[in-house]
Amino acid sequence: MPENRAFHEDSPSLFRFDPAQDDVHPVPGPAAKKAAPPSYIADHRARLRDRFMQGGAAAMPDYELLELVLFRAVPRRDMKPLARRLLDRFGDFNRVLSADPARLADVDGVGPAIIVELKIVAAAAQRLARSRVIRRPVLTSWDALVDYCHTAMAHGEVEQFRVLYLDRKNVLIADEEQARGTVDHVPVYPREIVRRALDLNASALILVHNHPSGDPTPSDPDIQMTRRIMQAAETMGIVVHDHLIIGKDRELSFRASGLL
């Protein structure tokens, strides 16, 4: 069957970390030359890696950082055109990582290996951010908590609703996604949230959801839903500390806005 994509994906190990061996897979005999990438590609990759190690991600535009990720999935192709196509489609590096796999697969040149690689990076970023807040007092790690919420939710294409459960000392004991919805609605069930709080022996909650539009301004349904959850929690002696709405570049706190 003919290959329709601009790039076909090889099958390298996803967890090979030797830069010297990353791009070349020698094979015996005449095929060895075919296995090696053109010298200009190898040189370009080496230069990008050196710049990353010397200056970090801040020294690189989104398309170059994305190239570095794509190198892992496709060892012997020029990844700059694909990186630019992904950014043109989704907007920025974070949105590429957060994109739905089905939408990623619609981009010419993207196959299963690339999707897996992008999702591994996204999962690693979320896990690192989460490790900075879980089992820690919320009041002393509030900025890290907000950063984690942005990492986990700011670039989602549909609304997600999370609940952060706190113990009596306001230590974060659980972070759970309760539901996913559409681009402008997510179903939320106050009784289920309170029941889960009782299961965890939680004393307080922080509600979090995202607005895929990027604008964190609360809607009337957002405000009404928050009040229903507060009423249900209050009957069981559980406090709702805040409700955060996560936009693309900023968040809104119900408490800071006088809505709680």
Backbone hydrogen bonds in HBPLUS format (Angstrom, degrees):
<---DONOR---> <-ACCEPTOR-->    atom                        ^
c    i                          cat <-CA-CA->   ^        H-A-AA   ^      H-
h    n   atom  resd res      DA  || num        DHA   H-A  angle D-A-AA Bond
n    s   type  num  typ     dist DA aas  dist angle  dist       angle   num
A0021-GLN N   A0018-ASP O   2.95 MM   3  5.48 144.1  2.08 115.6 125.4     1
A0022-ASP N   A0019-PRO O   3.33 MM   3  4.97 152.4  2.42  93.6 101.6     2
A0032-ALA N   A0029-GLY O   3.09 MM   3  5.97 170.7  2.10 128.0 130.7     3
A0034-LYS N   A0031-ALA O   3.08 MM   3  5.27 119.0  2.47 100.7 115.5     4
A0035-ALA N   A0031-ALA O   3.12 MM   4  6.42 139.8  2.29 147.4 159.0     5
A0035-ALA N   A0032-ALA O   3.12 MM   3  5.15 127.4  2.41  94.6 108.5     6
A0041-ILE N   A0038-PRO O   3.03 MM   3  5.48 130.2  2.29 109.5 121.9     7
A0042-ALA N   A0038-PRO O   3.14 MM   4  6.52 164.3  2.17 157.1 161.3     8
A0043-ASP N   A0039-SER O   2.83 MM   4  6.00 161.7  1.86 153.4 158.6     9
A0044-HIS N   A0040-TYR O   2.99 MM   4  6.02 154.2  2.06 134.7 142.0    10
A0045-ARG N   A0041-ILE O   2.91 MM   4  6.15 163.4  1.94 154.5 158.5    11
A0046-ALA N   A0042-ALA O   2.98 MM   4  6.17 156.9  2.04 145.4 152.1    12
A0047-ARG N   A0043-ASP O   2.93 MM   4  6.19 156.6  1.99 149.4 155.5    13
A0048-LEU N   A0044-HIS O   2.99 MM   4  6.26 160.4  2.03 151.2 156.3    14
A0049-ARG N   A0045-ARG O   2.97 MM   4  6.17 164.8  1.99 152.1 156.2    15
A0050-ASP N   A0046-ALA O   2.97 MM   4  6.17 160.2  2.01 148.0 153.5    16
A0051-ARG N   A0047-ARG O   2.96 MM   4  6.20 162.5  1.99 151.3 155.8    17
A0052-PHE N   A0048-LEU O   2.90 MM   4  6.12 155.6  1.96 150.1 157.1    18
A0053-MET N   A0049-ARG O   2.93 MM   4  6.16 164.2  1.95 154.0 157.6    19
A0054-GLN N   A0050-ASP O   2.95 MM   4  6.10 146.6  2.06 146.8 156.0    20
A0055-GLY N   A0051-ARG O   2.83 MM   4  5.77 162.1  1.86 148.5 153.7    21
A0056-GLY N   A0052-PHE O   2.66 MM   4  4.55 141.0  1.80 128.2 136.2    22
A0059-ALA N   A0056-GLY O   3.15 MM   3  5.83 156.1  2.21 115.8 122.1    23
A0060-MET N   A0057-ALA O   3.01 MM   3  5.38 165.2  2.03 119.1 121.2    24
A0064-GLU N   A0061-PRO O   3.15 MM   3  5.59 127.9  2.43 108.6 121.0    25
A0065-LEU N   A0061-PRO O   3.16 MM   4  6.48 163.7  2.18 158.8 163.7    26
A0066-LEU N   A0062-ASP O   2.89 MM   4  6.07 158.3  1.93 152.9 159.4    27
A0067-GLU N   A0063-TYR O   2.95 MM   4  6.10 145.0  2.08 133.1 142.7    28
A0068-LEU N   A0064-GLU O   3.09 MM   4  6.42 155.0  2.15 148.0 152.8    29
A0069-VAL N   A0065-LEU O   3.28 MM   4  6.69 148.9  2.39 142.5 150.0    30
A0070-LEU N   A0066-LEU O   2.93 MM   4  6.23 162.0  1.96 154.1 159.3    31
A0071-PHE N   A0067-GLU O   2.85 MM   4  6.09 141.8  1.99 153.6 164.2    32
A0072-ARG N   A0069-VAL O   3.19 MM   3  5.84 143.1  2.34 112.6 120.2    33
A0073-ALA N   A0070-LEU O   2.99 MM   3  5.38 134.0  2.20 108.8 120.7    34
A0074-VAL N   A0070-LEU O   3.05 MM   4  6.26 159.8  2.10 163.6 169.8    35
A0083-ALA N   A0079-MET O   2.87 MM   4  6.05 160.7  1.91 157.3 163.4    36
A0084-ARG N   A0080-LYS O   2.99 MM   4  6.22 160.4  2.03 155.7 160.1    37
A0085-ARG N   A0081-PRO O   2.97 MM   4  6.22 150.5  2.06 143.0 151.5    38
A0086-LEU N   A0082-LEU O   2.95 MM   4  6.20 160.5  1.98 153.9 158.2    39
A0087-LEU N   A0083-ALA O   3.07 MM   4  6.31 158.3  2.12 146.4 152.3    40
A0088-ASP N   A0084-ARG O   2.84 MM   4  5.99 153.9  1.91 146.5 154.1    41
A0089-ARG N   A0085-ARG O   2.98 MM   4  6.15 149.1  2.07 143.8 151.8    42
A0090-PHE N   A0086-LEU O   2.91 MM   4  6.07 165.0  1.93 153.4 157.1    43
A0091-GLY N   A0087-LEU O   2.73 MM   4  4.93 147.4  1.83 129.8 138.2    44
A0096-VAL N   A0092-ASP O   3.04 MM   4  6.35 145.5  2.16 150.7 161.0    45
A0097-LEU N   A0093-PHE O   3.14 MM   4  6.49 163.0  2.17 153.5 156.7    46
A0098-SER N   A0094-ASN O   3.01 MM   4  6.20 146.5  2.12 143.3 153.1    47
A0099-ALA N   A0095-ARG O   2.99 MM   4  5.79 116.5  2.41 134.9 146.8    48
A0099-ALA N   A0096-VAL O   3.31 MM   3  5.26 152.6  2.39  99.2 107.1    49
A0103-ARG N   A0100-ASP O   2.95 MM   3  5.36 124.1  2.27 110.7 124.7    50
A0104-LEU N   A0100-ASP O   2.99 MM   4  6.33 155.4  2.05 155.4 163.4    51
A0105-ALA N   A0101-PRO O   2.93 MM   4  6.13 155.8  1.99 148.7 154.6    52
A0106-ASP N   A0103-ARG O   3.18 MM   3  5.21 143.7  2.31  97.0 107.4    53
A0107-VAL N   A0104-LEU O   3.02 MM   3  5.63 163.5  2.05 117.8 123.1    54
A0110-VAL N   A0107-VAL O   3.04 MM   3  5.71 160.3  2.08 147.7 146.7    55
A0115-ILE N   A0111-GLY O   3.11 MM   4  6.36 165.5  2.14 158.9 163.5    56
A0116-VAL N   A0112-PRO O   2.94 MM   4  6.11 165.2  1.96 155.3 158.9    57
A0117-GLU N   A0113-ALA O   3.05 MM   4  6.22 158.9  2.09 142.5 148.4    58
A0118-LEU N   A0114-ILE O   2.96 MM   4  6.22 164.6  1.99 156.8 159.8    59
A0119-LYS N   A0115-ILE O   3.00 MM   4  6.19 159.6  2.04 150.7 156.5    60
A0120-ILE N   A0116-VAL O   2.89 MM   4  6.11 144.4  2.02 149.0 158.8    61
A0121-VAL N   A0117-GLU O   3.17 MM   4  6.46 161.3  2.21 150.2 153.9    62
A0122-ALA N   A0118-LEU O   3.01 MM   4  6.29 160.5  2.05 147.7 153.3    63
A0123-ALA N   A0119-LYS O   2.90 MM   4  5.99 160.5  1.94 142.9 148.3    64
A0124-ALA N   A0120-ILE O   2.91 MM   4  6.10 154.7  1.98 147.9 155.0    65
A0125-ALA N   A0121-VAL O   3.01 MM   4  6.25 157.8  2.06 150.1 155.5    66
A0126-GLN N   A0122-ALA O   3.06 MM   4  6.35 160.9  2.10 150.3 155.1    67
A0127-ARG N   A0123-ALA O   2.90 MM   4  6.08 160.6  1.94 149.4 155.1    68
A0128-LEU N   A0124-ALA O   2.96 MM   4  6.09 158.3  2.01 148.1 153.7    69
A0129-ALA N   A0125-ALA O   3.04 MM   4  6.23 164.7  2.07 147.7 151.9    70
A0130-ARG N   A0126-GLN O   2.86 MM   4  6.00 156.9  1.92 148.7 155.7    71
A0131-SER N   A0127-ARG O   2.98 MM   4  6.11 148.7  2.08 143.0 150.5    72
A0132-ARG N   A0129-ALA O   3.23 MM   3  5.54 149.3  2.33 104.2 112.8    73
A0133-VAL N   A0130-ARG O   3.02 MM   3  5.53 163.8  2.05 115.7 120.9    74
A0134-ILE N   A0130-ARG O   3.03 MM   4  6.09 166.3  2.05 172.8 176.3    75
A0136-ARG N   A0133-VAL O   3.18 MM   3  5.44 137.2  2.37 138.7 131.6    76
A0135-ARG N   A0172-LEU O   2.79 MM  37  5.07 151.5  1.87 150.3 155.3    77
A0172-LEU N   A0136-ARG O   3.10 MM  36  5.76 165.3  2.12 140.9 138.1    78
A0138-VAL N   A0170-ASN O   2.84 MM  32  5.93 169.2  1.85 168.1 164.7    79
A0141-SER N   A0138-VAL O   3.10 MM   3  5.14 154.0  2.18 103.2 111.3    80
A0145-LEU N   A0141-SER O   2.89 MM   4  6.14 146.9  2.00 148.5 158.9    81
A0146-VAL N   A0142-TRP O   2.91 MM   4  6.23 159.0  1.95 155.3 159.7    82
A0147-ASP N   A0143-ASP O   2.93 MM   4  6.17 158.9  1.98 146.4 152.7    83
A0148-TYR N   A0144-ALA O   2.91 MM   4  6.11 153.2  1.98 142.8 149.9    84
A0149-CYS N   A0145-LEU O   2.99 MM   4  6.32 157.9  2.04 148.7 154.4    85
A0150-HIS N   A0146-VAL O   2.97 MM   4  6.29 155.3  2.04 150.6 157.2    86
A0151-THR N   A0147-ASP O   2.90 MM   4  6.18 160.6  1.94 150.6 156.2    87
A0152-ALA N   A0148-TYR O   2.89 MM   4  6.09 158.8  1.93 154.7 160.1    88
A0153-MET N   A0149-CYS O   2.91 MM   4  5.80 143.9  2.04 143.6 152.3    89
A0154-ALA N   A0150-HIS O   2.94 MM   4  4.67 153.4  2.01 123.7 131.3    90
A0156-GLY N   A0153-MET O   3.17 MM   3  5.43 172.8  2.18 118.4 119.1    91
A0159-GLU N   A0182-THR O   2.75 MM  23  5.79 169.6  1.77 154.3 152.3    92
A0181-GLY N   A0159-GLU O   2.89 MM  22  5.30 153.6  1.96 156.0 158.3    93
A0161-PHE N   A0179-ALA O   2.96 MM  18  5.40 157.2  2.01 157.8 156.8    94
A0178-GLN N   A0161-PHE O   2.71 MM  17  5.61 154.7  1.77 155.6 164.7    95
A0162-ARG N   A0208-VAL O   2.71 MM  46  5.09 171.0  1.72 164.4 166.6    96
A0208-VAL N   A0162-ARG O   2.98 MM  46  5.09 157.4  2.03 153.4 148.2    97
A0163-VAL N   A0176-GLU O   2.90 MM  13  5.54 157.1  1.95 154.2 160.9    98
A0176-GLU N   A0163-VAL O   3.09 MM  13  5.54 172.1  2.10 152.4 153.9    99
A0164-LEU N   A0206-ILE O   2.85 MM  42  5.00 170.9  1.86 154.2 157.0   100
A0206-ILE N   A0164-LEU O   2.91 MM  42  5.00 141.4  2.06 141.0 150.1   101
A0165-TYR N   A0174-ALA O   2.85 MM   9  5.13 164.5  1.88 151.0 156.1   102
A0173-ILE N   A0165-TYR O   2.84 MM   8  5.79 158.2  1.89 155.1 162.5   103
A0166-LEU N   A0204-ALA O   2.93 MM  38  5.06 169.2  1.94 147.7 145.4   104
A0203-SER N   A0166-LEU O   2.79 MM  37  5.98 151.6  1.87 152.7 162.5   105
A0204-ALA N   A0166-LEU O   3.31 MM  38  5.06 155.1  2.38 134.4 132.5   106
A0167-ASP N   A0171-VAL O   3.01 MM   4  5.46 150.6  2.10 140.9 148.7   107
A0170-ASN N   A0167-ASP O   2.97 MM   3  5.16 156.8  2.03 117.3 118.2   108
A0182-THR N   A0185-HIS O   2.66 MM   3  5.20 153.9  1.73 156.9 165.8   109
A0192-GLU N   A0189-TYR O   3.00 MM   3  5.50 122.4  2.34 112.9 126.5   110
A0193-ILE N   A0189-TYR O   3.22 MM   4  6.57 154.3  2.29 152.6 160.4   111
A0194-VAL N   A0190-PRO O   2.98 MM   4  6.25 163.8  2.01 158.0 161.5   112
A0195-ARG N   A0191-ARG O   2.83 MM   4  5.98 160.3  1.86 149.2 155.5   113
A0196-ARG N   A0192-GLU O   2.99 MM   4  6.11 156.4  2.04 142.6 148.5   114
A0197-ALA N   A0193-ILE O   3.03 MM   4  6.29 150.5  2.12 141.9 150.3   115
A0198-LEU N   A0194-VAL O   3.00 MM   4  6.32 153.7  2.07 151.8 158.0   116
A0199-ASP N   A0195-ARG O   3.02 MM   4  6.34 152.8  2.10 144.8 152.5   117
A0200-LEU N   A0196-ARG O   3.02 MM   4  6.28 148.5  2.12 147.3 155.1   118
A0202-ALA N   A0197-ALA O   2.86 MM   5  5.01 166.7  1.88 152.6 152.6   119
A0201-ASN N   A0198-LEU O   3.10 MM   3  4.84 151.6  2.18  96.5 105.3   120
A0239-VAL N   A0203-SER O   3.12 MM  36  6.49 165.8  2.14 143.4 141.8   121
A0205-LEU N   A0239-VAL O   2.75 MM  34  6.23 142.2  1.89 155.8 166.6   122
A0241-HIS N   A0205-LEU O   2.81 MM  36  5.94 149.4  1.90 163.0 169.9   123
A0207-LEU N   A0242-ASP O   2.92 MM  35  6.26 160.7  1.96 155.4 152.6   124
A0244-LEU N   A0207-LEU O   2.76 MM  37  6.19 159.0  1.81 156.2 155.3   125
A0209-HIS N   A0244-LEU O   3.00 MM  35  6.52 156.6  2.05 163.2 170.8   126
A0246-ILE N   A0209-HIS O   2.86 MM  37  6.16 157.9  1.91 143.0 150.6   127
A0211-HIS N   A0246-ILE O   2.99 MM  35  6.16 155.6  2.05 156.7 153.4   128
A0214-GLY N   A0211-HIS O   2.84 MM   3  5.62 162.3  1.87 127.1 132.6   129
A0248-LYS N   A0214-GLY O   3.26 MM  34  4.42 147.7  2.37  99.9 107.2   130
A0222-ASP N   A0219-SER O   3.10 MM   3  5.05 119.1  2.49  94.1 109.3   131
A0223-ILE N   A0219-SER O   3.11 MM   4  6.48 157.0  2.17 151.8 157.1   132
A0224-GLN N   A0220-ASP O   2.92 MM   4  6.17 165.9  1.94 159.2 163.1   133
A0225-MET N   A0221-PRO O   2.87 MM   4  5.88 161.4  1.90 146.3 151.8   134
A0226-THR N   A0222-ASP O   3.05 MM   4  6.20 154.9  2.11 143.1 149.8   135
A0227-ARG N   A0223-ILE O   3.12 MM   4  6.40 155.8  2.18 146.9 152.9   136
A0228-ARG N   A0224-GLN O   3.05 MM   4  6.38 152.4  2.13 147.7 155.1   137
A0229-ILE N   A0225-MET O   3.05 MM   4  6.35 156.7  2.11 149.9 155.8   138
A0230-MET N   A0226-THR O   2.93 MM   4  6.19 159.2  1.98 149.9 156.0   139
A0231-GLN N   A0227-ARG O   2.93 MM   4  6.13 157.8  1.98 148.0 153.5   140
A0232-ALA N   A0228-ARG O   3.01 MM   4  6.22 162.0  2.04 147.2 151.9   141
A0233-ALA N   A0229-ILE O   2.86 MM   4  6.03 159.7  1.90 152.1 158.0   142
A0234-GLU N   A0230-MET O   2.87 MM   4  5.93 156.3  1.92 147.0 153.6   143
A0235-THR N   A0231-GLN O   3.37 MM   4  6.57 149.3  2.47 143.6 149.0   144
A0236-MET N   A0233-ALA O   2.98 MM   3  5.43 146.1  2.10 109.8 119.8   145
A0238-ILE N   A0233-ALA O   2.95 MM   5  4.90 166.4  1.97 139.1 135.8   146
A0237-GLY N   A0234-GLU O   3.06 MM   3  4.94 167.8  2.08 106.9 109.2   147
A0254-PHE N   A0243-HIS O   2.95 MM  11  5.31 159.8  1.99 148.9 155.5   148
A0245-ILE N   A0252-LEU O   2.92 MM   7  5.17 159.6  1.96 146.6 153.4   149
A0252-LEU N   A0245-ILE O   2.87 MM   7  5.17 152.2  1.95 143.7 152.9   150
A0247-GLY N   A0250-ARG O   2.80 MM   3  5.28 148.8  1.90 153.1 163.7   151
A0257-SER N   A0253-SER O   2.96 MM   4  6.04 138.4  2.14 142.3 153.9   152
A0259-LEU N   A0254-PHE O   2.77 MM   5  4.81 157.2  1.82 157.4 153.0   153
A0258-GLY N   A0255-ARG O   3.14 MM   3  5.20 163.4  2.17 105.7 110.5   154
